[in-house]
Amino acid sequence: MKTLSVLLFIFASAAANAETSYKLSEAVQKKLVGIKINGALSDTSFHGEYSSHYGPCMALQVTNSTAGDLRLSVDYGYKLEPEDTALQTMMVTQTFVVKLLPRQKKDCRLFAMCTEATDGGPQPNAQFYLRKRATGSLLELSELINRKKYQTGAAQSAMWCITNDHDFRSIFSSDTAMMYDLRRFVVKAKGISAKNIYDTD
């Protein structure tokens, strides 16, 4: 009987501490977490391509408000809307997962890209809000960027081809496989001629 009681206690404890998974947007809606999103400070430890408006350029602070463990995910394609409309609306370009212990607070970085070429870049003192996921060509482009890890200036240029009607030849990189892949996506998404797609001038 004592052994059974111990086992029941162990199972109950495990169940109480079981990790629960949520989309970040769902966790926010349910008031399970508190979040704060800003432009990120410069990160000298990051060795990939990096800018104030693409790469790991957004700072996410998330706080677990519950007494249980949480596993939170932010999928590619979610928009980050600035409080200041003079700044760029950003879009998450790499799925991100964070695990939190009860009442834990963590500071994280999100990979994102600008969806408005003529607006100002995200600043560390600028507040952003998690909004709905993109649809159509924007979501498809963010899926391609996420899947192939195209967190680069060329991919940012492709984004502006969709959102700001830039010429597909603005997509340029020494990585020609990536460059042509992004150019092919853009001309197909916009329904334009693929003539000169392989020009590098």
C-alpha positions as CSV (number, residue, x, y, z in Angstrom):
1,M,0.0,0.0,0.0
2,K,2.8,2.3,0.9
3,T,4.5,1.6,-2.5
4,L,1.3,2.4,-4.3
5,S,1.0,5.7,-2.5
6,V,4.6,6.6,-3.4
7,L,4.0,5.8,-7.0
8,L,0.8,7.9,-7.1
9,F,2.7,10.8,-5.5
10,I,5.4,10.5,-8.2
11,F,2.8,10.4,-11.0
12,A,0.9,13.3,-9.6
13,S,4.1,15.4,-9.3
14,A,5.1,14.5,-12.8
15,A,1.7,15.5,-14.1
16,A,1.8,18.8,-12.2
17,N,5.3,19.7,-13.7
18,A,4.5,18.4,-17.2
19,E,5.6,20.9,-19.9
20,T,2.6,22.4,-21.8
21,S,3.1,23.6,-25.4
22,Y,1.5,26.7,-26.8
23,K,1.8,29.0,-29.7
24,L,3.0,32.3,-28.3
25,S,0.0,34.1,-29.7
26,E,-2.3,31.6,-27.9
27,A,-0.4,31.9,-24.6
28,V,-0.7,35.7,-24.7
29,Q,-4.4,35.5,-25.5
30,K,-4.9,33.1,-22.5
31,K,-2.8,35.4,-20.3
32,L,-0.4,32.6,-19.5
33,V,2.6,34.8,-20.4
34,G,3.6,38.4,-20.6
35,I,5.7,39.6,-23.5
36,K,7.6,42.7,-24.6
37,I,9.0,43.1,-28.1
38,N,11.5,45.7,-29.2
39,G,14.2,46.2,-31.7
40,A,17.3,44.4,-30.6
41,L,20.6,45.9,-29.5
42,S,23.6,45.1,-31.7
43,D,25.0,41.6,-31.1
44,T,28.8,41.4,-31.7
45,S,28.7,37.7,-30.9
46,F,26.5,36.8,-33.9
47,H,28.6,35.9,-37.0
48,G,25.9,35.6,-39.7
49,E,24.5,38.3,-41.8
50,Y,23.0,40.9,-39.6
51,S,21.3,44.3,-39.9
52,S,18.9,46.5,-37.9
53,H,16.1,45.3,-40.1
54,Y,16.9,41.6,-40.9
55,G,18.5,38.7,-39.1
56,P,18.2,38.4,-35.3
57,C,17.1,42.0,-35.1
58,M,14.1,41.8,-32.7
59,A,14.2,41.3,-28.9
60,L,11.6,39.3,-27.2
61,Q,11.2,39.3,-23.4
62,V,8.7,36.6,-22.2
63,T,7.6,35.9,-18.7
64,N,5.8,32.7,-17.6
65,S,2.9,33.8,-15.4
66,T,1.9,30.2,-14.5
67,A,3.0,27.6,-11.9
68,G,3.9,25.1,-14.7
69,D,6.6,24.6,-17.3
70,L,5.8,26.1,-20.7
71,R,7.1,25.4,-24.2
72,L,6.3,28.4,-26.5
73,S,6.7,28.6,-30.3
74,V,6.7,31.6,-32.6
75,D,6.2,30.4,-36.2
76,Y,7.6,32.1,-39.3
77,G,5.2,34.6,-40.9
78,Y,3.9,36.3,-37.8
79,K,3.9,40.1,-38.1
80,L,5.4,42.4,-35.5
81,E,3.6,45.8,-35.6
82,P,5.3,48.9,-34.2
83,E,3.6,51.3,-31.9
84,D,5.2,54.1,-33.9
85,T,3.7,53.9,-37.4
86,A,6.8,55.6,-38.8
87,L,8.7,52.4,-38.2
88,Q,8.7,49.2,-40.2
89,T,6.3,46.4,-39.6
90,M,8.5,43.3,-39.1
91,M,7.8,39.7,-40.0
92,V,9.2,36.7,-38.2
93,T,11.3,34.6,-40.7
94,Q,12.5,31.8,-38.5
95,T,10.4,29.6,-36.2
96,F,11.5,30.0,-32.6
97,V,11.0,27.8,-29.6
98,V,11.6,28.8,-25.9
99,K,11.1,26.8,-22.8
100,L,10.2,28.5,-19.5
101,L,10.1,27.2,-15.9
102,P,7.3,28.4,-13.6
103,R,7.4,32.2,-13.2
104,Q,10.6,32.4,-15.3
105,K,11.5,35.4,-17.4
106,K,13.7,35.1,-20.5
107,D,15.3,37.5,-23.0
108,C,15.4,36.1,-26.6
109,R,16.0,37.2,-30.1
110,L,13.7,36.7,-33.1
111,F,14.9,36.5,-36.7
112,A,12.7,38.9,-38.7
113,M,12.7,41.1,-41.8
114,C,11.2,44.4,-42.7
115,T,8.0,44.5,-44.8
116,E,8.0,48.3,-45.4
117,A,11.2,49.5,-47.3
118,T,10.6,53.2,-46.8
119,D,9.9,53.2,-43.0
120,G,12.4,53.5,-40.2
121,G,14.2,50.5,-38.7
122,P,13.2,48.9,-35.4
123,Q,14.9,50.6,-32.4
124,P,15.7,49.2,-28.9
125,N,13.3,51.7,-27.4
126,A,10.5,51.1,-29.8
127,Q,7.6,48.9,-28.8
128,F,6.2,46.2,-31.1
129,Y,3.1,44.0,-30.9
130,L,2.6,40.4,-32.0
131,R,-0.1,40.4,-34.7
132,K,-1.7,37.9,-37.1
133,R,0.2,35.6,-39.4
134,A,0.8,36.8,-42.9
135,T,-1.0,35.1,-45.8
136,G,-0.4,34.5,-49.5
137,S,3.0,35.3,-51.1
138,L,4.4,36.8,-47.9
139,L,3.8,33.6,-45.9
140,E,5.2,31.5,-48.7
141,L,8.3,33.6,-48.9
142,S,8.8,33.4,-45.1
143,E,8.4,29.6,-45.3
144,L,11.1,29.5,-48.0
145,I,13.4,31.7,-45.9
146,N,12.8,29.6,-42.8
147,R,13.3,26.3,-44.5
148,K,16.4,27.2,-46.4
149,K,17.8,29.5,-43.7
150,Y,18.0,32.4,-46.1
151,Q,18.5,35.0,-43.3
152,T,20.3,37.4,-45.6
153,G,20.2,40.7,-47.3
154,A,19.2,39.0,-50.5
155,A,16.1,37.5,-48.8
156,Q,15.3,41.0,-47.4
157,S,15.5,42.3,-51.0
158,A,13.1,39.5,-52.0
159,M,10.7,40.6,-49.2
160,W,10.7,44.2,-50.6
161,C,10.0,42.8,-54.1
162,I,6.8,41.4,-52.7
163,T,5.8,44.3,-50.3
164,N,7.2,47.3,-52.1
165,D,7.3,46.1,-55.8
166,H,11.1,46.3,-56.1
167,D,12.7,44.9,-59.2
168,F,13.6,41.2,-58.8
169,R,17.1,42.1,-60.0
170,S,17.6,43.9,-56.7
171,I,18.0,40.4,-55.2
172,F,21.7,39.9,-55.4
173,S,24.2,37.7,-53.6
174,S,27.6,36.0,-54.1
175,D,25.6,32.8,-53.3
176,T,24.1,32.5,-56.7
177,A,22.1,29.4,-55.9
178,M,20.2,31.3,-53.2
179,M,20.0,34.4,-55.4
180,Y,18.3,32.6,-58.3
181,D,16.1,30.6,-55.9
182,L,14.8,33.9,-54.4
183,R,14.4,35.5,-57.9
184,R,12.5,32.5,-59.2
185,F,10.1,32.7,-56.2
186,V,9.5,36.4,-56.8
187,V,8.8,36.3,-60.5
188,K,6.4,33.3,-60.0
189,A,4.6,35.0,-57.0
190,K,4.2,38.3,-59.0
191,G,3.3,36.6,-62.3
192,I,6.0,38.4,-64.2
193,S,8.4,37.3,-67.0
194,A,11.4,35.4,-65.9
195,K,13.5,36.9,-68.7
196,N,16.9,38.0,-67.5
197,I,16.4,36.2,-64.2
198,Y,20.0,34.9,-64.4
199,D,21.6,38.3,-65.2
200,T,24.0,39.4,-62.5
201,D,24.5,43.0,-63.7
